[in-house]
């Protein structure tokens, strides 16, 4: 009987040791897993990636205005209408397509005579009528050149004022997608170089944030927190920036 009791005691002790060993092993595995999870969540490398591309504008918008002044409103209007014919004929003769020319409505202003104190009176001195034309075209070089020559219309007795053209790039949406990919590749290359310098490797990308695009004149260094969208230059530089976090493997 005592032998059976002793055997049971041994079995209980062995079972207790097994349970204890299992508990210790489970705790070790759990602790290791928690440490790995902590490492995964805390050990990251943050980098900035960028990409640049130079482009040439493929669309132009040019605005100009002309006016007439006369003491008689009908006469001012008729003169302005004749000026419009001359302006359109000039532009078409230079190679601009008629459908590329947008003509605005006539604007009218009344100029009053002034008294000895420099204040306006109720007497009308003259009427000033003005009209604007706008050219929207993919013929960038042509319209750009015409905008520089257009003051020739002054020789035709037209009070013509030309504004500086605006230059645009119509494939910008697709270009932005391509540049974001290049900026992300650049960020990954930087992260790999930094990790290798310390004997580590990078793992999966943990997070990414896109910065604003800077569209500036080709040789400009201008940047803005809100982004730059230059329309003053024919040749431009597009810069994309991303902020990326990679896990350290």
C-alpha positions in Angstrom: 0.0 0.0 0.0 2.8 2.3 0.9 4.4 1.5 -2.5 1.3 2.6 -4.4 1.1 5.8 -2.3 4.8 6.6 -3.1 4.1 6.0 -6.8 1.3 8.4 -6.8 3.4 11.0 -5.1 6.0 10.6 -7.7 3.4 11.0 -10.5 2.1 14.1 -8.8 5.6 15.6 -8.6 6.3 14.7 -12.2 3.0 16.2 -13.3 3.7 19.4 -11.3 7.2 19.7 -12.8 5.7 19.3 -16.3 3.1 21.9 -15.6 5.7 24.3 -14.2 8.0 23.6 -17.2 5.1 24.2 -19.6 4.2 27.4 -17.8 7.8 28.7 -18.0 8.0 27.7 -21.7 4.7 29.4 -22.5 5.8 32.5 -20.6 9.0 32.5 -22.5 7.2 32.2 -25.9 4.7 34.9 -24.9 7.4 37.2 -23.7 9.4 36.7 -26.9 6.3 37.3 -29.0 5.6 40.5 -27.0 9.2 41.6 -27.5 8.9 41.0 -31.2 5.7 42.9 -31.4 7.2 45.8 -29.5 10.2 45.7 -31.8 7.9 45.7 -34.8 5.9 48.6 -33.5 8.8 50.8 -32.2 11.8 50.2 -34.4 11.1 52.1 -37.6 13.1 54.3 -39.8 11.6 57.6 -41.1 12.9 59.0 -44.4 12.0 61.7 -46.9 11.9 60.8 -50.6 11.9 63.2 -53.5 11.7 63.3 -57.2 12.2 66.1 -59.8 11.2 66.4 -63.4 11.7 69.2 -65.9 8.8 69.9 -68.3 7.9 72.2 -71.1 4.4 73.7 -71.1 2.1 72.4 -73.8 -0.8 74.9 -73.4 -0.9 78.7 -73.3 -3.5 81.3 -72.3 -3.0 84.8 -73.4 -5.2 87.8 -72.6 -5.3 91.3 -74.1 -7.5 94.3 -74.0 -8.3 97.3 -76.2 -10.5 100.4 -75.6 -12.1 103.4 -77.1 -12.9 106.8 -75.6 -15.5 109.2 -77.1 -18.0 111.8 -76.0 -20.7 110.0 -77.8 -21.5 106.4 -76.6 -22.6 105.1 -80.1 -19.5 106.4 -81.7 -17.3 104.8 -79.0 -19.1 101.5 -79.5 -18.8 101.6 -83.3 -15.1 102.4 -83.1 -14.6 99.5 -80.6 -16.4 97.1 -83.0 -14.1 98.1 -85.8 -11.1 97.5 -83.5 -12.3 94.0 -82.7 -12.5 93.2 -86.4 -8.9 94.4 -86.9 -7.7 92.5 -83.8 -9.2 89.2 -84.9 -8.0 89.6 -88.4 -4.5 90.3 -87.1 -4.5 87.2 -84.9 -5.8 84.9 -87.5 -3.3 86.3 -90.1 -0.5 85.4 -87.5 -1.7 81.8 -87.5 -4.0 81.7 -84.5 -7.2 79.7 -85.2 -10.5 81.6 -84.9 -11.9 78.9 -82.5 -9.0 79.6 -80.2 -10.0 83.3 -79.8 -12.5 84.1 -77.0 -14.1 87.6 -77.1 -15.5 89.0 -73.9 -18.5 91.4 -73.5 -18.0 95.1 -73.8 -17.3 97.0 -70.6 -18.6 100.6 -70.3 -17.3 103.3 -67.9 -18.5 106.9 -67.7 -16.0 109.7 -67.1 -17.4 112.8 -65.4 -16.1 116.3 -65.5 -14.6 117.6 -62.3 -15.1 121.0 -60.6 -12.5 123.4 -59.3 -12.1 121.3 -56.2 -11.4 118.1 -58.1 -14.8 116.5 -57.4 -17.0 114.8 -60.0 -19.9 116.7 -61.4 -23.0 115.5 -63.2 -21.6 116.5 -66.6 -20.3 113.7 -68.7 -16.8 114.2 -70.2 -16.5 110.9 -72.1 -17.4 107.3 -72.4 -14.7 104.6 -72.1 -15.5 101.3 -73.7 -13.2 98.3 -73.5 -13.2 94.7 -74.6 -10.9 91.8 -73.9 -9.8 88.9 -76.1 -8.4 85.6 -74.8 -6.4 83.0 -76.7 -6.3 79.4 -75.5 -4.2 77.2 -77.6 -1.8 74.3 -77.7 0.3 76.3 -80.2 2.5 77.5 -77.4 5.4 78.8 -79.4 3.2 80.6 -81.9 1.0 82.3 -79.5 3.9 83.2 -77.3 5.6 85.0 -80.3 2.3 86.7 -81.3 1.9 88.0 -77.7 5.3 89.7 -78.0 4.5 91.2 -81.5 0.9 92.3 -80.8 1.8 95.8 -79.8 2.1 96.3 -83.6 -1.7 96.9 -83.4 -1.0 100.3 -81.9 0.2 101.3 -85.4 -3.4 100.7 -86.5 -4.7 103.3 -84.0 -5.8 100.6 -81.5 -5.2 101.2 -77.8 -4.1 97.6 -77.4 -2.7 96.2 -74.1 -1.2 92.8 -74.0 -0.9 90.8 -70.7 1.9 88.3 -70.0 0.9 84.8 -71.2 0.2 81.9 -68.8 1.8 78.5 -69.4 0.3 75.2 -68.4 1.1 71.5 -68.7 -2.0 69.4 -69.5 -0.5 66.0 -68.6 0.2 67.0 -65.0 -2.1 64.4 -63.4 -0.3 61.5 -64.9 3.1 63.0 -64.2 2.2 63.4 -60.5 1.4 59.7 -60.3 4.7 58.8 -61.9 6.7 61.2 -59.7 5.1 59.9 -56.5 6.3 56.4 -57.4 9.8 57.7 -58.0 9.8 59.7 -54.8 8.7 56.6 -52.9 11.5 54.6 -54.6 13.9 57.3 -53.6 12.7 57.1 -50.0 13.2 53.3 -49.9 16.8 53.6 -51.3 17.6 56.2 -48.6 16.2 53.9 -45.9 18.2 50.9 -47.2 21.4 52.9 -47.2 20.8 54.2 -43.6 19.9 50.7 -42.4 22.9 49.0 -44.0 25.2 51.6 -42.4 24.1 50.1 -39.0 24.1 46.5 -40.1 20.3 46.3 -40.4 17.7 45.8 -43.1 14.4 47.4 -43.7 11.1 45.6 -43.6 7.7 46.5 -44.8 6.6 50.1 -45.3 4.6 51.1 -42.2 3.2 54.5 -43.3 3.5 57.1 -46.1 2.5 60.7 -46.4 2.5 62.7 -49.6 3.7 66.3 -49.6 2.6 69.1 -51.8 3.8 69.5 -55.3 6.1 72.4 -56.2 5.7 73.5 -59.8 8.3 76.3 -60.3 10.3 78.0 -63.1 13.0 75.6 -64.2 15.9 77.3 -62.3 13.9 78.4 -59.3 14.5 77.3 -55.7 11.1 78.6 -54.4 9.1 76.3 -52.1 5.9 76.8 -50.2 4.0 74.8 -47.5 1.0 75.1 -49.6 2.7 74.2 -52.9 3.7 76.3 -55.9 1.8 76.3 -59.2 3.8 78.5 -61.5 2.1 79.7 -64.7 4.7 82.4 -65.7 7.3 80.3 -67.3 7.4 78.1 -70.3 9.9 75.6 -68.9 9.1 74.4 -65.4 10.4 72.1 -62.7 8.1 69.7 -60.8 9.1 68.4 -57.4 7.4 65.7 -55.4 8.1 64.8 -51.8 6.9 61.9 -49.7 7.5 61.0 -46.0 7.8 57.2 -45.5 8.3 55.0 -42.4 9.8 51.5 -42.8 10.1 48.8 -40.2 13.6 47.6 -39.3 13.8 43.9 -40.0 
